[in-house]
């Protein structure tokens, strides 16, 4: 099929087929697209395929979906997406974006170097934070699905999940060799289908509530590292899923599930956890976590299905040929009768290995652990937020910050510096009570959903701590109090430095610190067995911190790694 499909378009590998300077053309092919890299631009065409979940079989459909792709992607990457141009025949030659008989359409994009893809770009904390914030703000900008549409209906959620299984079975049936591994995969697939149906039945009321609450929105639909480019240290998310609106009008948490699953799959589990926590801080959508693992399993199976389709097509998702007069070494020939290299996926695995890999990953995503409840205890500047940030990147923990939730309750942006009038509103006794009530409700919700929680607040009052201890007893989960300590001069230095930087959600100043000292109620004798004492003045290795937190409570740890006055002046 590939030779017949590409034969009319072979002329597009000629640099002369374009109305702008081109030295060499590189052609790429995926299971549903053809891409021609020519000069400063990339031209993306729809392959004339009909695969059930996508139908590009007619010229009219291909034009419509090119225009849809332009509309959708300009929401997140307007710098990259330019216009839709015709592919024409002129005197028996195919040319791009000139006058002539239109035979197809192409989406024209600005070209970028492949090394800038997030799948190849080194990750760092600030980049992951910017990505999380960009996704959260994108989701908040979207309108909920109209109630008279089927989007987000439980049956519409389940259908694409079940659609994953037939092509996966078909692909496994044609795998030759490794019979034992294939058998294990078939058994795993059967268990995953049973798990999907069982979890769907359990979560159906949550899915229905999410629809009523307006979390079904016109999302990106295919948000993973291979569809994110880093330009000027800013993540641009491209290649929105345009061909099937039901796969795009989804729960926003399904999108977060895909991205966090993909980061974890790459070995960047700490960044995956960081992205999830930062997304939740910005969006406040902690309720969506009940569906996170359910959607992560689905997304892993989607990646497995893509590998299955590629395996069945027996075509690689890599270069099909690069321009004239001579292709670069390693490029497979355009002639479909010539031997092709073993199909490979974007991660570098062979397509068959990727199929096995993502099935194993889906199984891993079904796992659960016994949740734990951590609360912090300490004055402003003692390192409570820093220890929370540390733990959430090394352990599967959701951190909830009182500074952020307090402002959210009062309609104040988390990172903004409140006015004097807002400060007076934020720190009343009533708002303080409401803040701790919200923290308690969120902790309960997350623990019941199977997540460990770290509640980042001063917890200076015994009655505040007692409510969380009672919650842990009610839910039968382990409970720890992380007692953060530092000398008074260091607390003052950190608070002053934090105020100068103005980049943290905390508004505590020296006056607030004095008030905290006056109202501080130390741990009771009954609380000491649950306490882990951490002195943030002296450095200590991360492994030691984790050992103290995960080990026996009631012991004192000498310090925390590299908690400097300038960079870790969080409360």
C-alpha positions as CSV (number, residue, x, y, z in Angstrom):
1,X,0.0,0.0,0.0
2,X,2.8,2.4,0.8
3,X,4.3,2.5,-2.7
4,X,0.9,3.2,-4.3
5,X,0.1,5.8,-1.7
6,X,3.4,7.7,-2.0
7,X,4.0,7.4,-5.7
8,X,2.1,10.6,-6.6
9,X,3.9,12.4,-3.9
10,X,7.5,11.3,-4.7
11,X,7.9,14.7,-6.5
12,X,7.7,16.4,-3.1
13,X,11.1,15.0,-2.3
14,X,12.5,17.3,-5.0
15,X,13.7,20.7,-3.6
16,X,12.3,22.3,-6.7
17,X,8.7,21.4,-5.7
18,X,8.6,24.3,-3.2
19,X,8.1,28.0,-3.7
20,X,10.9,28.9,-1.4
21,X,14.6,28.1,-1.1
22,X,15.2,24.4,-0.3
23,X,18.5,22.5,-0.4
24,X,17.3,19.1,0.6
25,X,14.0,17.5,1.5
26,X,13.5,14.9,4.2
27,X,10.5,12.7,4.2
28,X,9.0,11.1,7.4
29,X,6.1,8.8,7.8
30,X,4.0,7.7,10.8
31,X,1.0,5.4,10.8
32,X,-1.4,8.3,9.9
33,X,0.8,11.1,8.5
34,X,3.5,12.0,5.9
35,X,5.8,14.9,6.7
36,X,8.2,16.7,4.3
37,X,10.9,18.8,5.8
38,X,11.9,21.5,3.3
39,X,14.0,24.5,4.1
40,X,12.6,26.5,7.0
41,X,9.2,24.6,6.9
42,X,7.6,21.3,7.6
43,X,4.6,20.2,5.5
44,X,2.3,17.6,7.1
45,X,-0.1,15.6,5.0
46,X,-2.7,13.1,6.1
47,X,-2.2,9.6,4.8
48,X,-5.3,8.4,2.9
49,X,-6.1,5.7,5.5
50,X,-9.2,4.5,7.4
51,X,-8.3,2.8,10.6
52,X,-11.5,2.9,12.6
53,X,-10.4,5.6,15.0
54,X,-9.3,7.9,12.1
55,X,-10.6,8.3,8.5
56,X,-8.6,10.4,6.0
57,X,-9.8,8.4,3.0
58,X,-11.2,11.4,1.0
59,X,-9.7,14.7,-0.1
60,X,-12.4,16.6,1.6
61,X,-11.7,14.9,4.9
62,X,-8.0,15.5,4.6
63,X,-8.5,19.2,4.0
64,X,-11.0,19.5,6.9
65,X,-8.6,17.8,9.3
66,X,-5.7,19.9,8.2
67,X,-7.7,23.0,9.0
68,X,-8.8,21.5,12.3
69,X,-5.2,20.8,13.2
70,X,-4.3,24.4,12.5
71,X,-7.1,25.7,14.6
72,X,-6.4,23.5,17.5
73,X,-2.6,23.8,17.6
74,X,-2.6,27.5,17.4
75,X,-4.0,27.5,21.0
76,X,-0.8,26.1,22.4
77,X,1.9,26.7,19.7
78,X,0.9,29.6,17.5
79,X,4.6,30.2,16.7
80,X,4.8,26.9,14.9
81,X,1.5,26.6,13.0
82,X,1.2,28.8,9.9
83,X,-1.5,27.8,7.4
84,X,-3.0,25.1,5.2
85,X,-1.7,25.0,1.7
86,X,-2.7,23.0,-1.5
87,X,-0.7,20.2,-3.0
88,X,-1.2,20.5,-6.7
89,X,-0.4,18.8,-10.0
90,X,1.3,21.0,-12.6
91,X,2.2,19.4,-16.0
92,X,2.4,15.9,-14.5
93,X,4.5,17.1,-11.6
94,X,3.4,17.5,-8.0
95,X,4.2,20.9,-6.4
96,X,3.5,22.5,-3.1
97,X,1.4,25.7,-2.6
98,X,1.2,27.0,-6.3
99,X,-1.6,27.3,-8.8
100,X,-2.8,24.0,-10.3
101,X,-5.0,21.0,-9.9
102,X,-5.4,20.4,-6.2
103,X,-4.7,16.7,-5.3
104,X,-4.2,17.1,-1.6
105,X,-3.6,19.5,1.3
106,X,-0.8,20.1,3.7
107,X,-0.4,21.9,7.0
108,X,2.6,24.2,6.9
109,X,4.6,24.6,10.1
110,X,7.8,26.2,11.1
111,X,10.6,23.7,11.2
112,X,12.6,23.0,14.4
113,X,15.5,20.7,15.2
114,X,14.6,17.3,16.5
115,X,17.0,17.6,19.4
116,X,14.7,20.3,20.8
117,X,11.9,17.8,21.4
118,X,11.2,17.1,25.1
119,X,11.9,13.4,24.4
120,X,15.5,14.4,23.6
121,X,15.9,17.6,25.6
122,X,17.4,17.5,29.1
123,X,14.9,18.0,31.8
124,X,15.3,20.4,34.7
125,X,13.1,21.7,37.5
126,X,12.2,25.1,36.1
127,X,11.3,23.6,32.7
128,X,9.0,21.0,34.3
129,X,7.4,23.7,36.4
130,X,6.7,25.8,33.3
131,X,5.3,22.9,31.5
132,X,2.9,22.0,34.4
133,X,1.8,25.7,34.6
134,X,1.3,25.9,30.9
135,X,-0.9,22.8,30.8
136,X,-2.9,23.9,33.9
137,X,-3.6,27.4,32.5
138,X,-4.5,25.9,29.1
139,X,-7.0,23.6,30.7
140,X,-8.5,26.4,32.8
141,X,-8.9,28.5,29.6
142,X,-11.1,25.9,28.0
143,X,-14.9,25.8,28.1
144,X,-16.7,22.7,29.4
145,X,-18.3,20.4,26.9
146,X,-21.9,21.4,26.1
147,X,-24.3,19.2,28.1
148,X,-26.2,18.1,25.0
149,X,-23.1,16.4,23.6
150,X,-22.0,12.8,24.4
151,X,-18.5,13.9,25.4
152,X,-17.6,12.7,28.9
153,X,-20.5,10.4,29.1
154,X,-19.3,7.2,30.9
155,X,-20.0,5.1,27.8
156,X,-18.0,7.5,25.7
157,X,-15.1,7.2,28.2
158,X,-15.1,3.4,28.2
159,X,-15.5,2.9,24.4
160,X,-12.0,4.0,23.4
161,X,-10.5,2.0,26.2
162,X,-12.1,-1.2,25.1
163,X,-11.2,-0.3,21.5
164,X,-7.5,-0.8,22.4
165,X,-7.8,-4.5,23.0
166,X,-8.8,-6.0,19.6
167,X,-5.8,-4.5,17.7
168,X,-3.5,-5.5,20.5
169,X,-4.7,-9.1,20.4
170,X,-4.3,-9.1,16.6
171,X,-0.7,-7.8,16.8
172,X,0.3,-10.3,19.4
173,X,-1.3,-13.1,17.3
174,X,1.2,-12.4,14.4
175,X,4.3,-12.0,16.6
176,X,6.7,-14.8,15.8
177,X,9.3,-16.1,18.2
178,X,9.5,-15.4,21.9
179,X,6.4,-17.6,22.3
180,X,6.7,-17.5,26.1
181,X,6.7,-13.6,26.1
182,X,3.8,-13.4,23.7
183,X,1.8,-15.8,25.9
184,X,2.6,-13.7,29.0
185,X,1.5,-10.6,27.1
186,X,-1.8,-12.2,26.0
187,X,-2.5,-13.1,29.6
188,X,-1.5,-9.6,30.8
189,X,-3.9,-8.1,28.2
190,X,-6.7,-10.3,29.4
191,X,-6.1,-9.2,33.0
192,X,-5.9,-5.5,31.9
193,X,-9.2,-5.7,30.1
194,X,-10.8,-7.2,33.3
195,X,-9.2,-4.5,35.4
196,X,-10.5,-1.8,33.0
197,X,-14.0,-3.0,33.2
198,X,-14.0,-3.5,36.9
199,X,-12.4,-0.1,37.7
200,X,-14.8,1.6,35.2
201,X,-17.8,0.1,37.1
202,X,-16.3,1.4,40.4
203,X,-15.4,4.8,39.1
204,X,-18.5,5.4,37.0
205,X,-20.1,7.8,39.6
206,X,-16.8,9.8,39.6
207,X,-16.8,10.0,35.8
208,X,-20.4,11.2,35.8
209,X,-19.6,13.9,38.5
210,X,-16.5,15.1,36.5
211,X,-18.8,15.7,33.5
212,X,-21.3,17.6,35.7
213,X,-18.5,19.7,37.2
214,X,-17.3,20.8,33.8
215,X,-14.0,19.0,33.5
216,X,-14.7,17.5,30.0
217,X,-13.0,20.0,27.7
218,X,-11.5,20.3,24.2
219,X,-8.0,19.3,25.3
220,X,-4.9,18.5,23.3
221,X,-5.6,14.8,23.3
222,X,-2.0,13.5,22.6
223,X,0.2,15.2,25.1
224,X,3.5,13.4,25.5
225,X,7.2,14.2,25.3
226,X,7.4,13.6,21.6
227,X,4.8,16.3,21.0
228,X,6.5,19.0,23.1
229,X,9.3,21.2,21.8
230,X,11.5,23.4,23.9
231,X,12.2,26.8,22.2
232,X,14.0,29.5,24.2
233,X,13.5,27.3,27.3
234,X,9.7,27.5,26.8
235,X,7.8,24.3,26.3
236,X,5.5,24.5,23.2
237,X,2.9,21.7,22.9
238,X,2.1,20.7,19.3
239,X,0.5,18.0,17.2
240,X,-2.9,18.2,18.9
241,X,-5.2,15.2,18.2
242,X,-7.5,16.6,15.5
243,X,-8.9,13.6,13.7
244,X,-11.4,12.4,16.3
245,X,-13.2,14.9,18.6
246,X,-14.3,12.2,21.0
247,X,-10.6,11.5,21.7
248,X,-10.0,15.2,22.3
249,X,-13.1,16.2,24.3
250,X,-11.9,14.4,27.4
251,X,-11.4,14.8,31.1
252,X,-8.5,17.2,31.7
253,X,-7.1,14.6,34.1
254,X,-6.8,12.1,31.3
255,X,-4.4,14.5,29.6
256,X,-2.3,14.9,32.8
257,X,-2.3,11.1,33.1
258,X,-0.7,10.8,29.7
259,X,2.0,13.3,30.3
260,X,2.9,12.0,33.8
261,X,2.8,8.4,32.5
262,X,5.1,9.3,29.6
263,X,7.6,11.1,31.9
264,X,7.7,8.2,34.3
265,X,8.1,5.7,31.4
266,X,11.2,7.6,30.3
267,X,12.8,7.1,33.7
268,X,12.0,10.6,34.9
269,X,9.8,9.6,37.8
270,X,10.8,12.5,40.0
271,X,10.0,15.0,37.3
272,X,6.7,13.2,36.7
273,X,5.8,13.6,40.3
274,X,7.0,17.2,40.3
275,X,4.8,18.0,37.2
276,X,1.8,16.4,38.8
277,X,2.2,18.3,42.1
278,X,2.8,21.7,40.3
279,X,-0.2,21.1,38.0
280,X,-2.4,20.5,41.1
281,X,-1.1,23.6,42.9
282,X,-2.0,25.8,39.9
283,X,-5.3,24.1,38.9
284,X,-6.6,23.0,42.3
285,X,-8.0,19.9,40.6
286,X,-7.3,17.4,43.4
287,X,-10.6,15.7,42.9
288,X,-9.4,14.4,39.5
289,X,-6.8,12.3,41.1
290,X,-9.4,9.6,41.7
291,X,-9.1,8.9,38.0
292,X,-5.4,9.3,37.5
293,X,-4.3,5.7,37.5
294,X,-7.4,4.6,35.5
295,X,-6.4,7.0,32.8
296,X,-2.7,6.2,33.0
297,X,-3.5,2.5,32.2
298,X,-5.6,3.6,29.3
299,X,-2.8,5.9,28.0
300,X,-0.2,3.2,28.3
301,X,-2.5,0.9,26.3
302,X,-2.9,3.6,23.6
303,X,0.8,3.7,23.2
304,X,0.8,-0.1,23.0
305,X,-1.9,0.1,20.3
306,X,0.1,2.6,18.2
307,X,3.0,0.0,18.3
308,X,0.5,-2.7,17.3
309,X,-0.8,-0.7,14.3
310,X,2.8,0.0,13.2
311,X,3.6,-3.7,13.6
312,X,0.6,-4.7,11.5
313,X,1.4,-2.2,8.8
314,X,5.0,-3.4,8.9
315,X,6.2,0.2,8.4
316,X,8.7,2.2,10.5
317,X,7.8,5.5,12.0
318,X,11.1,7.0,10.9
319,X,12.5,8.6,7.7
320,X,11.1,7.1,4.5
321,X,13.6,8.8,2.2
322,X,15.4,12.2,2.2
323,X,15.6,14.3,-0.9
324,X,17.6,14.3,-4.1
325,X,20.1,13.7,-5.5
326,X,21.2,11.3,-2.8
327,X,19.5,10.3,0.5
328,X,21.4,10.3,3.7
329,X,22.9,7.0,4.9
330,X,20.5,4.7,6.7
331,X,17.3,6.0,5.0
332,X,15.1,3.2,3.6
333,X,14.3,3.4,-0.1
334,X,10.9,4.6,-1.4
335,X,10.4,1.4,-3.3
336,X,8.0,-0.7,-1.2
337,X,9.3,-3.9,-2.7
338,X,12.8,-3.2,-1.2
339,X,13.5,-4.7,2.2
340,X,12.6,-2.3,5.1
341,X,14.5,-2.1,8.4
342,X,12.8,-3.5,11.5
343,X,10.1,-1.2,12.6
344,X,11.0,1.0,15.6
345,X,9.1,3.4,17.8
346,X,10.0,6.9,18.9
347,X,11.6,5.6,22.1
348,X,14.2,3.7,20.1
349,X,12.8,0.2,20.9
350,X,11.7,-2.0,18.1
351,X,8.0,-1.8,17.6
352,X,7.5,-5.3,18.9
353,X,9.6,-4.5,22.0
354,X,7.6,-1.3,22.5
355,X,4.4,-3.3,22.3
356,X,5.6,-5.6,25.1
357,X,7.0,-2.6,27.0
358,X,3.8,-0.6,27.1
359,X,1.7,-3.6,28.1
360,X,4.0,-4.1,31.0
361,X,3.8,-0.4,31.9
362,X,0.0,-0.6,31.8
363,X,0.1,-3.4,34.3
364,X,2.5,-1.4,36.5
365,X,0.0,1.6,36.5
366,X,-2.7,-0.6,38.0
367,X,-0.6,-0.9,41.2
368,X,-1.6,0.7,44.5
369,X,0.3,1.3,47.7
370,X,-0.8,1.9,51.3
371,X,-1.3,5.7,51.7
372,X,0.5,7.6,54.4
373,X,-0.4,11.0,56.0
374,X,2.4,13.4,56.7
375,X,1.9,16.9,58.3
376,X,4.6,19.4,58.9
377,X,5.1,21.4,62.1
378,X,7.3,24.4,62.4
379,X,7.7,28.2,62.2
380,X,7.9,30.1,59.0
381,X,11.3,29.8,57.4
382,X,12.0,26.4,59.1
383,X,11.9,24.5,55.8
384,X,8.5,23.0,55.7
385,X,7.8,23.6,52.0
386,X,11.4,22.6,51.1
387,X,11.0,19.2,52.8
388,X,7.7,18.8,51.0
389,X,9.2,19.6,47.6
390,X,12.0,17.2,48.4
391,X,9.8,14.3,49.5
392,X,7.3,14.6,46.6
393,X,10.0,14.1,44.0
394,X,11.4,11.0,45.7
395,X,8.2,9.4,47.1
396,X,4.7,9.0,45.6
397,X,3.3,11.9,47.7
398,X,0.9,14.7,46.9
399,X,1.9,17.9,48.7
400,X,-0.9,20.3,49.8
401,X,0.3,23.8,50.8
402,X,-1.7,25.9,53.2
403,X,-0.3,29.1,51.7
404,X,-1.8,28.2,48.3
405,X,-5.1,26.8,49.5
406,X,-5.6,29.8,51.8
407,X,-5.3,32.2,48.8
408,X,-7.5,29.9,46.6
409,X,-10.3,30.1,49.1
410,X,-10.1,33.9,49.0
411,X,-9.7,34.3,45.2
412,X,-6.1,35.5,45.4
413,X,-3.5,34.3,42.9
414,X,-1.0,32.0,44.6
415,X,2.2,33.8,43.6
416,X,0.8,37.3,43.9
417,X,1.8,39.7,46.6
418,X,-1.5,40.6,48.4
419,X,-2.4,44.1,49.3
420,X,-2.8,45.3,52.9
421,X,-6.5,44.8,52.5
422,X,-6.1,41.3,51.2
423,X,-3.7,40.4,54.0
424,X,-6.3,41.5,56.5
425,X,-8.8,39.2,54.8
426,X,-6.4,36.3,54.3
427,X,-5.3,35.9,57.9
428,X,-8.5,36.3,59.9
429,X,-9.4,33.6,62.4
430,X,-12.3,32.5,60.2
431,X,-10.1,32.1,57.0
432,X,-7.6,30.2,59.1
433,X,-10.2,27.8,60.3
434,X,-11.6,27.4,56.7
435,X,-8.1,26.8,55.4
436,X,-7.4,23.9,57.8
437,X,-10.8,22.5,57.1
438,X,-10.0,22.5,53.4
439,X,-6.6,20.9,54.0
440,X,-8.4,18.2,56.1
441,X,-11.0,17.5,53.4
442,X,-8.4,17.3,50.7
443,X,-6.2,15.0,52.7
444,X,-9.2,12.7,53.3
445,X,-10.2,12.7,49.6
446,X,-6.6,11.9,48.4
447,X,-6.0,9.1,50.9
448,X,-9.3,7.5,50.0
449,X,-8.2,7.7,46.4
450,X,-5.0,5.8,47.3
451,X,-2.5,8.6,47.5
452,X,0.0,9.5,50.3
453,X,-0.4,13.1,51.4
454,X,2.0,15.7,52.9
455,X,0.1,18.7,54.3
456,X,2.4,21.7,54.4
457,X,1.3,24.1,57.1
458,X,2.7,25.5,60.4
459,X,0.3,23.3,62.5
460,X,1.2,25.3,65.6
461,X,-2.0,24.5,67.4
462,X,-2.6,21.2,69.0
463,X,-6.3,21.0,67.9
464,X,-5.2,21.4,64.3
465,X,-2.8,18.5,64.6
466,X,-5.3,16.4,66.5
467,X,-7.8,16.5,63.6
468,X,-5.3,15.0,61.2
469,X,-4.2,12.4,63.7
470,X,-7.9,11.4,64.1
471,X,-8.2,11.3,60.3
472,X,-5.2,8.9,60.0
473,X,-6.8,6.7,62.7
474,X,-10.1,6.7,61.0
475,X,-8.6,5.8,57.6
476,X,-6.1,3.3,59.2
477,X,-3.1,4.9,57.5
478,X,0.4,5.6,59.0
479,X,0.8,9.1,60.3
480,X,4.0,11.2,60.7
481,X,4.6,14.7,62.0
482,X,7.7,16.3,60.3
483,X,9.0,18.7,62.9
484,X,11.1,21.4,61.2
485,X,13.6,23.2,63.3
486,X,16.2,26.0,62.8
487,X,17.8,28.7,64.9
488,X,15.9,32.0,65.2
489,X,18.5,34.0,63.3
490,X,18.3,31.7,60.4
491,X,14.5,31.9,60.3
492,X,14.6,35.7,60.1
493,X,17.3,35.6,57.4
494,X,15.2,33.2,55.3
495,X,12.0,35.1,55.7
496,X,13.7,38.3,54.7
497,X,15.4,36.7,51.7
498,X,12.1,35.2,50.5
499,X,10.3,38.5,50.8
500,X,13.0,40.2,48.6
501,X,12.7,37.5,45.9
502,X,8.8,37.5,46.0
503,X,8.5,34.2,44.1
504,X,6.8,32.1,46.8
505,X,3.2,31.8,47.8
506,X,4.0,32.4,51.5
507,X,3.3,35.9,52.8
508,X,4.9,35.4,56.2
509,X,7.1,38.3,57.4
510,X,9.0,39.0,60.6
511,X,5.8,40.2,62.3
512,X,4.0,37.0,61.4
513,X,7.0,35.0,62.8
514,X,6.7,36.9,66.1
515,X,3.0,36.1,66.3
516,X,3.7,32.4,65.5
517,X,6.2,32.3,68.3
518,X,3.7,33.7,70.8
519,X,1.0,31.2,69.8
520,X,3.2,28.1,69.3
521,X,2.0,25.0,71.1
522,X,4.8,22.3,71.2
523,X,4.1,18.7,70.6
524,X,2.4,16.8,73.4
525,X,3.9,13.6,74.9
526,X,1.3,11.6,72.9
527,X,2.4,13.2,69.6
528,X,6.2,12.5,70.1
529,X,6.0,8.8,68.9
530,X,4.7,10.1,65.5
531,X,7.3,12.9,65.2
532,X,10.4,13.0,62.9
533,X,12.6,15.9,64.0
534,X,14.6,17.6,61.2
535,X,17.1,20.4,61.8
536,X,17.3,22.4,58.6
537,X,20.5,24.3,59.7
538,X,23.1,21.7,58.9
539,X,23.5,19.8,55.6
540,X,22.5,16.2,55.3
541,X,22.3,13.8,52.3
542,X,18.9,13.1,50.7
543,X,19.2,9.4,51.5
544,X,19.5,10.2,55.2
545,X,16.4,12.5,55.0
546,X,14.3,9.8,53.3
547,X,15.5,7.2,55.8
548,X,14.5,9.3,58.8
549,X,11.1,10.1,57.3
550,X,10.4,6.5,56.2
551,X,11.9,5.0,59.3
552,X,11.0,5.0,62.9
553,X,9.4,8.2,64.1
554,X,10.5,9.9,67.3
555,X,14.1,10.0,66.2
556,X,16.0,13.2,65.6
557,X,17.8,13.9,62.3
558,X,20.8,16.3,62.4
559,X,19.9,18.3,59.3
560,X,18.7,18.6,55.7
561,X,20.8,18.6,52.6
562,X,21.9,22.0,51.3
563,X,19.1,24.1,52.8
564,X,20.6,27.5,52.0
565,X,19.3,30.8,53.1
566,X,18.7,32.1,49.5
567,X,17.4,29.2,47.6
568,X,15.4,27.3,50.3
569,X,13.7,30.2,52.2
570,X,10.3,28.5,52.0
571,X,8.2,28.1,55.1
